Amino acid sequence: MLWESDRISSASDWLTILGFGFRIDLATISYWVALPAIISLLISGIPYLNRFWDVICRLWLTGIFVFFVFMEAATPAFINEYNLRPNRLFVEYLIYPKEVFSMLIEGHKLTLVITFGITVATTLIAYRIFRKRSIVNSPQPRWFERPVLAIIVLLVCVLAARSSLQHRAINPSYTAFTNDPLTNSLTLNSTYSMLYAVSQLSGEVSSFQLYPLMKKPQIVDEIRQSMGIPLTDFVSDTYPTLHKQTASRQYARPKNLVIILEESLGAQFIGRLGGLPLSPEYDKLATQGWAFDNLYATGTRSVRGIEAVVTGFVPTPARSTVKLPNSQTNFFTLAKLLDKYHFDTSFMYGGGAHFDNMKSFFLGNGFDSIIEEKDFVKPEFVGSWGVSDEDLFRKANQQFIEKSKSNKPFFSLVFSSSNHDPYEFPDGKINLYNTPKNTRENAVKYADYAVGQFFKLAKKSDYWKDTIFLIVADHDARSTRPELVPITNFHIPALILGDGIAPKADYRIVSQLDLAPTLLSLMGISSTHPMIGKDMTTASPDYIGRAIMQFHQNEAYMKGNDVVVLQPKKAPESFIYKNKQLIPSKKINEDLIKEAIAHPLLGTWLYNDRKYRLLPDH
């Protein structure tokens, strides 16, 4: 609270955080001590068993206490990166030890040393404290008192753990009281925050559990109306979003497609979008193609960006479908659709494609091949997250030259990684923006340089005239703004390039979900698919766009300047987005609220019932 005191606005907020914090701490301790306390009572007075249990109990209490302290010691670094206490990301990243520990060793040595030192010191101190508190030589209750005391202890622990007499026990939604997610998370302790998030993974979070309910026919009506296409274009009641899309362009042979997904490239780093002057290559390219200058990401993770750009799937409070079990096969992707048009499809990444389950998802859903770190021969530079962006793009260019020699069109998703903590890239490539070298700003500048180098190669190639290119960010850098959904940090660049793409600056509101349908039109592919995004080639100049943004378990639905924010188990709130700020609105637009609610409910429904797919004859 002292560290983040500038985020706490009033004395009553300080008291609220302390009050909720005390309840959460009491609940956390009660969960962990209930079982050993009851066992200690029931076996007290049984000499040998008592002594054996005394050792187990000491180790248990020491381990738990050390774990509590370790989580708090690791919290400041996590807050600096994610603007929240540790959550499920803290655990998810442990699945990838090579990437994570390389990143920590290269970029966070001080954090590692401090956390390790605090943990070791706590272990030694805690073991000595609990060793002195042996129960063996303490006065023991009589045999008939033990079960009575055990029941009393159980009841006390249950009440403390629930911290509520209501239907539901206390939880992070209960303690949320401001529009600042970080301030809300201060009411928790990091052990509780992380374990509660992990507990939600087994069944996965459902929009139907968090947001206001709506019957499925009404969801369908709201979504189809918001898509703005004739009802006669929908082809199935079983698959409610499956519809026909007629391409606005026609070719004798479809255009190739290359999507360049840029890691953490928010509008704040793009000069033409009012950001830092770190993108001279992108700014130059933007004058040569269709630049979407008011486009918004659907989330804050790479897999969410992949989900939006490659599958067009609406975001939900659950994990991205890239990582969920029901979507590992028979789930719609651009690759799955383009396979029916005999495209060669590939995913190219400078690191290990197993990260975030990308390899499994792509191979299970239409991608023919994966090129990853192990496939690069003598790369110029290798960092914690794999080969440099230049190595990646040189390899991509070689691949595209070879693919263009065949009679098959190709689609490739190329995912950069140089702009990622600890921001490693080769020397001598750019004039540094600041010092030291390995900063986010310099990594962005290098990533931009690598994109420029790629397009110099691409424009000289034979495949240039037959290919549509999309440059788009997966998400922005992490946000520290004290808002329910920091919309400013969802603003990202997107640019479509290629022979025949007229230069154009587009200031309409666009979502990542709109990119795939637009690309299909530009490629000359008329198809039937389940994506709800807008084909921007057919949208009128005065089209009032919409963007959908998932931020942890909050979701914002923005249409024009009007914004509806959904929060777990709370009534929707209305805002006006003005001057890069969310301003509470006195005007309640019930139609917009219904439209906002329908989208995450749709995502959960389509995922659970496996209805986001192509029909066999499509």
N, C-alpha and C positions, 0 to 999 in steps of 0.2 A: 504493500500500500504506500509506503514511504517512497519507494523507487518510482512508482507510477502515480505519484500524488497529483500531477497536473491533469490526470484523467478523472479525478474524483472531485465533483463539483461543489459539494456542500457537506456540512457537518453531519447532516442526517444520513448522507450516503456512507460516510465513514462508519457510522454506527450500524447501518444496515449490513455493510460488508462484514463487520466484526460479529454481528449477531448471527448471520447466516454461516459465517466461517466457523463459529463455535459449534453450531449444530452439525455441520458437515464433518468437522473433526471428531466430534463425539460419535457420530454415526460410523465413521471410518474405523475408529478404535474399537467400537462395539462389535463390528463384524469380525475383527481379527482376534479379539480376546474372549469372545463368548465360549467357543469350544474348549480352549485350554482351561478357562475358569471353571466350567462345569465339570470337566474331567478331574481337575484338581480336587474339587469338593467331593466327588463320588468315590475317589480312591484314597482320600486322606485317612491316615491311621493304618493303612495296609503297608507294613514296613518295606519289603523288598520292591514291590510295585511302585510304592511312593517314591523311593530313591531313584528308580529307573525313570519314572515320569518327571521327576525334578530336573534331570539332565535334558530330557526332550523339551520340557517347557522352557527352560533357560535358553536353549538354542532357538526355539520358536520365537520367543519374545525378542531376543537379540536380532534375529534375522529380520523380523518385521520392523523393528525400530530402525535398523540400518537402511532398509528399503525405503521407509518414509523419508529419511534424511537424504538418501541418494536422489530420490525423485525431486526434492526441493532444490538440491544443489544443481541438478541438471535443468531446472526450470528457466532461469534467466536467459540462457542461450536459446532455448526453444521459443520463449516469448519474443526475443529479438527477431527470430526468423518468421514465426507464424502469428504473432500478436495474440496468442492464447496460451493457456497452460497446456502441458502435454496431453495429447488426445490419442486417437487410434493411429495417427501417423507415427507416433513414437514407437509403436510396436511394429507397424507395417514395414518400416524401413529396416528393421532388424533382420528381415527375411533376406536382405541383400547385403551381407557383411562386407564383401569386397569393396563395393562402391561407397558404402557409408563410412567404413573405417578409413579408407583412403582419403575421403573428403575431410574427415575429422582430423587426421594426422597432418594433412597438408594445410588446412585452413583454420583449425580450431585447437591448436596445441595447448594454449593457455587454459581453455575451458576443460580440456581433458585432464590436465595436470591438477587443476583446482578441484574438479569433481572427484578424481581418484584420491587425492589427498584427504578431502573431507570424508569420503566413504571409509577409507582405511582407519582414520582416527576415530570415527564413530563406531566402527566395529570393535576396536580395542576397548574404548570407554564403555560401550554398552555391555559387552561381555562381562566386564568387571562389576558393573552396577548390578546386573541381574544375577551374577554369581553370589553376591552378598545377600540377595533377597530369597534365599532358599526357603521352601515351605516345609522341609523335612523336620526341622527342629522347632517349628512354630506350634502353638497350641492347636489341637485338632478338634473339630466338632464331633459330637457323639454320633453313633451310627444312625440313629433315628432322626437326627437333625439334618443329615447330609442331603437326602432327597428333597426335603422341604427347601433348604437353602439353594439347591441346584435349580429348582423350579423358579424361585424368586430371582436368581441371577439370570436365568433364561428370559424371564419376562422383562426384566430391566434392560437387558441387552437388546431384545427385540424392539422394545419401545424406543430406545436410544438410536438403534440402527434405522428404524423407520422415521423417527423424528417428526411423526405426524400421526394423527388419529383419523385422517381422511382415508378415502378409498385407496389412493396411491401414496407410496412412501416419498420422502423428500428426494428430489433429483435436480439436475442442473437447470431444468426449465422452471422449477419452483423458486430457485434462488436468483433467477434473472430478473433484474428490476430497472435496467437502464437500456438505452439504445447503443451502448458501447459494449461489444462482446468481451473485450479484455477486462473491463471493470466487472462484468458479470462473472467471469471466470475466476476473479480474485476471491470470490466467496467460497470457492472450492479449495481443496488441497490437491496437489498434483497426483498423489496416489489415487485418490477418489476419481479425479478427472480422467486419468488414463484408464483405470480399470472399468469405470462405467462405460466409456467409449468402446472398450474391447468387448464388454458384455453384450453390446448391441450388434456385434459382428455376426454372431452365430445365426440369428434369425434375420439379420439385416434390417435396417430401419425402413419402415414403410410410410409413404406419404399419407396413407389412410389412418395411421396411428398418430400422426403429428398435426395434420392440417384439417380444416373443416371438411366434413363428408359431403359427397355428392353422388347421386345414383349414376350408374354407368351410361344409360341413355342420355342423361343430361351432359355428362362428360363428352360424349360423342358429338352432341349438338353444339356445345361450346367450342370444341376444337375445330370441327368442320367449318363453323361460321368464321372463326378467327383465321382460318387458312385462306378464305376469300376466293375459293374456286367453286365452279358449279357442282351441285350435288350429284349431277349425272356423271361426273368424273370418278366418283368413288365406285369401286368394283366389288366390294365385299362387305357384308355385315359381320362376318366372323373376324375379319381383320380390319378394324374400323378406320385406320388411316390409309389403307392401301388405295392408291388412286392413279389415274393416268396423267402423265405429263407430256405434252407435245413440245418438242424442242423448237425454239424460235429461230434456229439456224439449221440448215440441211447441207450435208456434204456427201459426196460419193463414197467416202470412207470416213469414219469418225476420227476426230482429232485425238492425238495422244494427250495424256494428262499427267502433269507433275505437280504434286503439292509439296511445298517446302514449309515445314512446320518449325517455326523458330522458338527456341526455349526462352520463356520469361521475358518476352519483348513487348512491354507495355507502351502505350502512347506517350508516357512520361519520358521515354528515351528517343522519341522520334521528332526530329526538328520540325517537319511540316505540320505535325499535330500539336505544336506548342510545347514540346518537350525539350530535353537537353540536346545540344547539337552533336549527337553521337551517330547519326545515320545519314551521312552524305550520299552513300550509294543507294540506299532505299529512296531517299528524297529525289535523286536523279531518275531512278527507275519509275517512280510514281508519276512523273510527267509523261511517261511513255505508255501508260496502261490505264486500266480502270481502278482507281484508288478509292477504297471505302474508308472515308475519313471519320465516320461516326459508327464504327462497328464495335460490338461488345462480346467478350468471351462469356461462356456459360459457367465457368468455374475458376478455381485457383490451382488446379493440379494438371499435370501433363495428360494424364489419362482422361480427364474431363474434356480437355481440348481435342484429344484424339477421338473421343466418343462423338463430340459435336461435329467435327469436320469430316470424319470418315463414315459415320453412321447416321448423322442427322438426328440422333436420339435426344429427346428432351431430358434435361437434368432432373434428378430427384435427390432427396437427402441421403439415399443409400450411396454406397461406393459406385464408381463408374462401372458401366457394363463391361468394360475391358477386363475387370477383375472378378466379376460375379459368375457363379457356376452356370446359371441358365442360359447365358449368352456366349458360351464358348464354342457352340456350333449352331447352325441354322438361325443365325442372327444376321439381320441385314447390315451389309457394308457396301460401299461403292465397289470394292473388289468383287464381291459376290454378284452384284448387278452386271459389272463390266465383263465378268467371266462369260456371261450369256451372249456377249457380243464379241467373244473370242479375243479378249485382251490378254496380254501378258501382264501380270500384276506382281508388284514387289514392294517390300519395305526395306529401307536403308537407314542404318543407324550406326553412329561411330562407337557406341558402347556395346554392352551386352544386352541383346534383345529380350533376355529373360526378365529384365527389370520391369516391375509393375505388370508382369504377366503379359507383356505385349506379344511376345513370340507365339505363345499358345493361342491367344485370341486371334491374331492375324492368320495363322496357319489353319485355324479351325473355321475361319469365315472368309474364304475366297482368295487369300493371297497365295500366289504360287511359290514365291521364294522370299527368303530373308537374307539380307547382307548385314553383318554385324562386325564387331571389332576383330574377331578371329579371322575374318576374310580379307583383311587389309595386309598387303605384303609391303614390309619396310615403310610404314607411314612416317611422315616427316616429324610428327609430334604426337605423343600419347600422354594424356593426363589422367586424373582420377576417374573421369567419366568416359574415357575412351579416346579415340583419335580426334585430332582437331577438325574443325569445320572445313578447312581447306582440303584436308585429306578426304573427308567425306564427299565434298562436291567434285573433286577430281575423279574419284571413283564413280560417282553418279554420272558424270559426263561420259566417261568411258563406257559405262553400261548402256547409256541411252544411244550412243553411237552404234554400238553392236546391235541393240534391239531394233533400231531404225532400219537395219539392213534386211530384216525379215518382212514378211507380208502382214504380220500381226501388229495392230496398234498396241500401245503399252500404257499402263498406269503405274506410277511409282509414288509412294509416300516417303519423303526424305526428311528425317528428324534430326535437327542440330542439337548439340550438347555443350558447346564451348561456353555459353553464357549460363553457367551453373556454378554455384559455390563448390570448390574454392577458386573459380575463375582462372583457370590455367589455359594458356595459349602460347604459341611460339613467339620468340623474340624478334624484334626488327620488322614487324609487319605494319604497325600503326604508330602515329605520334600519340603518346600517352595523354589521356585527358587529365589524369591526376596521378598522384603517387600514394602508396607503392603501386607496382605494376598490377598485381592481382586484385583488382577491385571490380565491382559489378560494372561500373561505367566503362572501364577499359575492355572488359569482356564483351559488352554490347557493341563497342566500337569495332572490335576484332570480328565479331559475328557479322556485322554489317559489311566489313571489308571482304569477308569470305563470300558473302552473297554476291557482291559486285564482281568478284573474280569469276564466280560460276557463270554469271550471265555474259561476261565477255567471251567465255568459251562457248556457251550455248548459242549465241548469236552468229558464231562462225560455223556452226554445225549444220548438217543436212536436216536434222530433226527439228530445228527451230521453226520452220514454216508450217510444220504439221502438228505442233504441240501447243496446248494451253497450259500456262504456268500460274500457280497460285502461291503467293508468299503470305503467310499468316502466322501470328503468334499463337501458341497454345494457351497462354494466360499472361497476365502481368506479373511483375515481382510482388512479393508479399506486401500486404497492406497493414498500416498501423493506424488507419483513420478510425476514430471512435464512432462508427455508424453501424446500424443493424446490417446493412449491406453497403460496402464502400464502392458505390457505382463508378466513381472516377477511376478506381483501380481495376475495373473490368474493361476499360477502353483500350483497345488494341489496334494495331495496323493490319490492313489486309489489302492486297494488290493482285489483280489479275493481269497477266502479260501474255503476249503472243502475237504472231503475225495475224493481222486482221482485227485486233482489239484496239479500238479507237481510244485515244487519251481522254480521260474523263475523271473529274473529281466529284465523288458522290457523297453528299452530306446527309442523306436520309439515314434514319436509325436502322441498323442492320445487325442481325445476330449471327454468330458462327453457324447456327442451324440453317441459315439461308444460303450458305456458300455452295454446298453440294448440289442442290437443285439448279442453282445458277450455272454451275460448271457443266452439268449435263446438257443444258440448253446450248451453251457455247461450244460444246463438243459435237453437237448435232445428234444427240441421242434422245429419241422419244422412248419413254419407258413407262412401266407400272412399278411403283415403289411405295413404301410406307412413310417416307419422310414428310414432316409437317412444315418444313422451311419454305420460304417464298422464293420463287424463281424471279430474281431481280431484273432479268432481261424483259420481263413482261409487266413489271410494276410501273405504275404511272409516276410521273415526276413529282406529284404531290402526295405520293403514298406515305401514310403515317406508319412508320415501322414500329416494330416491337422488339424488345430484347428480354431474355430470361436469364437470370443470374443466380447461381446457387452459391451460398457462402456458409459453409458448415451446415447447420440445419435450418438456416433461414433461406428464403427464396424471394427475389425481387422480380416483379413483372413490370416492365416499363413500356409505356405506349405514349409516344410523344414526350411530353414533360410530366405526365402523370405516372406515378409509381405506386404499386401495391406491394407491401412486404408481408410475407407469411412467416410466422414464428411457431415453434412447436407448442401445440396445445394452448394457443392464444388467438384472440380475434385478429383478423387482418387489419393492418394499419395503412392509411393512405398518406402519400407525400407528393410534393412537387419537387422535381429535380431542377435546380436553378443555380447557376454560378458554381457548379461542381459540388453542390451541397443538397442533402435531403432536408426539405423543409416540411414539417407536418402540415397537412391540408385539412381545412375545415369542410371541404366539399367531399362527400362520399359518393363515389361512382359505383353503384351496386353491380352494374353490368361488367365493369372492369374487374371487380373483385371476383365475380364468378369465373371470368375468363382466366384470371390468375390462378385460382384454385384448381381449375380443370387440368392445367398442364402437368404439374407434378403427379397428380392422381393418375393421369393418363400413363405417364412413364412407369409408375409402379405396376399398374394393371397390365400393360403390354408386356412388361418383363416377366411378371409372375405367371401369366397365362401363355407365355411364349408366342405372342401375337405380332411381334415386330420382325417380319420376315417376308421373303418373296414366296408366292405360290409356285408350285412345281412348273406350271406352264408359263410362268412369267420370267 
